[in-house]
Amino acid sequence: MEQRHDSPRPSLVISCDTCTMRATDACDDCLVTALVDAPEGAVVFDLEEERAVRLLVRKGMVPTIRHHAAG
């Protein structure tokens, strides 16, 4: 999970291209897979969206954020 600081408000970027768990069993229960329904993709959340996603995760309504950025 990386934080982008080049925009006026920080955003959370979860990308298959940078994930160390890419092409593993973790993809089957990944938030990105659940949201974009694609084997590879990226999702960018602004701060408010990130808070909403984390609330949904805590309530068990979406998969946990399991992204680990390479590098």
MDAnalysis code that builds the backbone (N, CA, C; Angstrom):
import MDAnalysis as mda
import numpy as np

u = mda.Universe.empty(213, n_residues=71, atom_resindex=np.repeat(np.arange(71), 3), trajectory=True)
u.add_TopologyAttr("name", ["N", "CA", "C"] * 71)
u.add_TopologyAttr("resid", np.arange(1, 72))
u.add_TopologyAttr("resname", ["MET", "GLU", "GLN", "ARG", "HIS", "ASP", "SER", "PRO", "ARG", "PRO", "SER", "LEU", "VAL", "ILE", "SER", "CYS", "ASP", "THR", "CYS", "THR", "MET", "ARG", "ALA", "THR", "ASP", "ALA", "CYS", "ASP", "ASP", "CYS", "LEU", "VAL", "THR", "ALA", "LEU", "VAL", "ASP", "ALA", "PRO", "GLU", "GLY", "ALA", "VAL", "VAL", "PHE", "ASP", "LEU", "GLU", "GLU", "GLU", "ARG", "ALA", "VAL", "ARG", "LEU", "LEU", "VAL", "ARG", "LYS", "GLY", "MET", "VAL", "PRO", "THR", "ILE", "ARG", "HIS", "HIS", "ALA", "ALA", "GLY"])
u.atoms.positions = np.array([
    [0.843, -1.147, 0.000],
    [0.000, 0.000, 0.000],
    [0.899, 1.222, 0.000],
    [0.701, 2.112, -0.920],
    [1.536, 3.302, -0.945],
    [0.667, 4.535, -0.811],
    [1.213, 5.546, -0.205],
    [0.516, 6.818, -0.079],
    [1.098, 7.768, -1.111],
    [0.235, 8.384, -1.899],
    [0.695, 9.373, -2.877],
    [0.532, 10.750, -2.275],
    [1.590, 11.525, -2.354],
    [1.556, 12.865, -1.762],
    [1.688, 13.965, -2.809],
    [1.593, 13.605, -4.106],
    [1.733, 14.604, -5.155],
    [0.417, 15.316, -5.445],
    [-0.681, 14.856, -4.871],
    [-1.969, 15.507, -5.062],
    [-2.257, 16.376, -3.847],
    [-3.224, 17.289, -3.957],
    [-3.528, 18.158, -2.827],
    [-3.882, 17.375, -1.563],
    [-4.544, 16.244, -1.702],
    [-4.884, 15.390, -0.569],
    [-4.231, 14.039, -0.813],
    [-3.622, 13.471, 0.202],
    [-2.995, 12.160, 0.012],
    [-4.019, 11.130, -0.439],
    [-3.566, 10.166, -1.227],
    [-4.452, 9.106, -1.663],
    [-3.773, 7.761, -1.436],
    [-4.578, 6.746, -1.306],
    [-4.113, 5.388, -1.127],
    [-4.166, 4.711, -2.483],
    [-3.050, 4.166, -2.947],
    [-2.996, 3.473, -4.226],
    [-2.733, 1.999, -3.956],
    [-3.627, 1.158, -4.391],
    [-3.450, -0.282, -4.291],
    [-3.378, -0.797, -5.725],
    [-2.206, -1.280, -6.118],
    [-1.989, -1.679, -7.500],
    [-1.423, -3.088, -7.585],
    [-1.985, -3.892, -8.468],
    [-1.458, -5.232, -8.702],
    [-0.024, -5.156, -9.225],
    [0.285, -4.114, -9.991],
    [1.616, -3.977, -10.578],
    [2.707, -3.842, -9.529],
    [2.376, -3.330, -8.342],
    [3.397, -3.120, -7.314],
    [3.252, -4.068, -6.130],
    [2.302, -4.975, -6.201],
    [2.022, -5.839, -5.049],
    [2.938, -7.057, -5.018],
    [3.551, -7.293, -3.863],
    [4.425, -8.454, -3.707],
    [3.629, -9.754, -3.635],
    [2.329, -9.652, -3.457],
    [1.481, -10.839, -3.366],
    [0.800, -11.161, -4.702],
    [1.218, -10.468, -5.755],
    [0.649, -10.643, -7.087],
    [0.800, -12.100, -7.537],
    [-0.244, -12.617, -8.173],
    [-0.261, -13.976, -8.731],
    [-0.131, -15.046, -7.649],
    [-0.648, -14.767, -6.453],
    [-0.687, -15.759, -5.379],
    [-2.150, -16.010, -5.022],
    [-2.378, -16.910, -4.100],
    [-3.738, -17.178, -3.644],
    [-4.378, -15.955, -2.996],
    [-3.553, -15.003, -2.557],
    [-4.077, -13.789, -1.929],
    [-4.948, -12.986, -2.896],
    [-4.719, -13.115, -4.185],
    [-5.498, -12.378, -5.188],
    [-6.977, -12.757, -5.160],
    [-7.265, -13.997, -4.771],
    [-8.657, -14.461, -4.754],
    [-9.519, -13.690, -3.762],
    [-8.913, -13.184, -2.698],
    [-9.650, -12.468, -1.661],
    [-9.081, -11.065, -1.485],
    [-8.774, -10.434, -2.588],
    [-8.146, -9.108, -2.574],
    [-9.200, -8.021, -2.781],
    [-9.013, -6.908, -2.112],
    [-9.930, -5.781, -2.262],
    [-9.968, -5.285, -3.704],
    [-8.821, -5.216, -4.368],
    [-8.787, -4.751, -5.762],
    [-9.580, -5.708, -6.643],
    [-9.368, -7.009, -6.474],
    [-10.110, -7.994, -7.258],
    [-11.601, -7.854, -7.000],
    [-11.978, -7.642, -5.759],
    [-13.394, -7.490, -5.419],
    [-13.994, -6.235, -6.046],
    [-13.216, -5.164, -6.134],
    [-13.745, -3.902, -6.645],
    [-13.724, -3.804, -8.161],
    [-12.648, -4.258, -8.795],
    [-12.537, -4.083, -10.239],
    [-12.790, -5.361, -11.018],
    [-12.947, -6.495, -10.306],
    [-13.242, -7.775, -10.934],
    [-12.312, -8.063, -12.099],
    [-11.024, -7.865, -11.887],
    [-10.022, -8.125, -12.909],
    [-8.797, -8.716, -12.236],
    [-8.065, -9.570, -12.939],
    [-6.883, -10.170, -12.328],
    [-5.762, -9.166, -12.061],
    [-5.749, -8.094, -12.795],
    [-4.749, -7.055, -12.574],
    [-5.433, -5.707, -12.670],
    [-5.049, -4.808, -11.822],
    [-5.644, -3.490, -11.849],
    [-5.112, -2.640, -10.734],
    [-5.695, -1.495, -10.564],
    [-5.302, -0.584, -9.496],
    [-6.524, 0.203, -9.057],
    [-6.512, 0.561, -7.806],
    [-7.575, 1.380, -7.249],
    [-6.914, 2.516, -6.484],
    [-7.409, 3.728, -6.673],
    [-6.885, 4.898, -5.970],
    [-8.017, 5.466, -5.126],
    [-7.750, 5.599, -3.828],
    [-8.733, 6.147, -2.905],
    [-8.240, 7.468, -2.368],
    [-9.121, 8.467, -2.309],
    [-8.743, 9.679, -1.591],
    [-8.944, 9.398, -0.098],
    [-8.626, 10.360, 0.743],
    [-8.641, 10.148, 2.187],
    [-10.023, 9.730, 2.702],
    [-11.067, 10.392, 2.228],
    [-12.421, 10.050, 2.673],
    [-12.809, 8.653, 2.226],
    [-12.464, 8.292, 0.997],
    [-12.769, 6.959, 0.492],
    [-11.985, 5.893, 1.263],
    [-10.733, 6.198, 1.573],
    [-9.914, 5.256, 2.343],
    [-10.551, 4.984, 3.709],
    [-11.013, 6.034, 4.363],
    [-11.683, 5.861, 5.655],
    [-12.923, 4.981, 5.514],
    [-13.696, 5.205, 4.461],
    [-14.903, 4.409, 4.238],
    [-14.545, 2.942, 3.982],
    [-13.515, 2.699, 3.192],
    [-13.089, 1.324, 2.908],
    [-12.623, 0.648, 4.182],
    [-11.840, 1.342, 4.987],
    [-11.357, 0.746, 6.238],
    [-12.532, 0.428, 7.183],
    [-13.569, 1.258, 7.178],
    [-14.757, 0.967, 7.978],
    [-15.454, -0.298, 7.453],
    [-15.592, -0.408, 6.135],
    [-16.198, -1.599, 5.544],
    [-15.380, -2.851, 5.868],
    [-14.050, -2.724, 5.854],
    [-13.179, -3.850, 6.206],
    [-13.432, -4.252, 7.661],
    [-13.443, -3.270, 8.559],
    [-13.664, -3.562, 9.990],
    [-15.001, -4.249, 10.237],
    [-15.998, -3.912, 9.432],
    [-17.328, -4.502, 9.582],
    [-17.467, -5.824, 8.823],
    [-16.409, -6.243, 8.122],
    [-16.437, -7.512, 7.401],
    [-17.205, -7.483, 6.099],
    [-17.422, -6.288, 5.547],
    [-18.226, -6.170, 4.337],
    [-17.416, -6.262, 3.048],
    [-16.113, -6.033, 3.131],
    [-15.207, -6.195, 1.993],
    [-13.939, -6.878, 2.509],
    [-13.176, -7.503, 1.598],
    [-11.938, -8.150, 2.040],
    [-10.979, -7.146, 2.657],
    [-10.134, -7.631, 3.507],
    [-9.127, -6.804, 4.150],
    [-8.114, -6.289, 3.120],
    [-7.505, -5.165, 3.381],
    [-6.480, -4.613, 2.490],
    [-5.199, -5.400, 2.752],
    [-4.795, -6.204, 1.772],
    [-3.640, -7.076, 1.931],
    [-2.461, -6.671, 1.046],
    [-2.551, -5.532, 0.427],
    [-1.521, -5.078, -0.507],
    [-0.219, -4.795, 0.219],
    [0.857, -5.286, -0.350],
    [2.206, -4.996, 0.147],
    [3.019, -4.516, -1.038],
    [3.402, -3.255, -1.057],
    [4.122, -2.679, -2.198],
    [5.538, -3.234, -2.277],
    [5.958, -3.565, -3.478],
    [7.330, -4.017, -3.714],
    [8.264, -2.821, -3.645],
    [9.471, -3.089, -3.243],
    [10.465, -2.028, -3.303],
    [10.933, -1.495, -2.051],
])
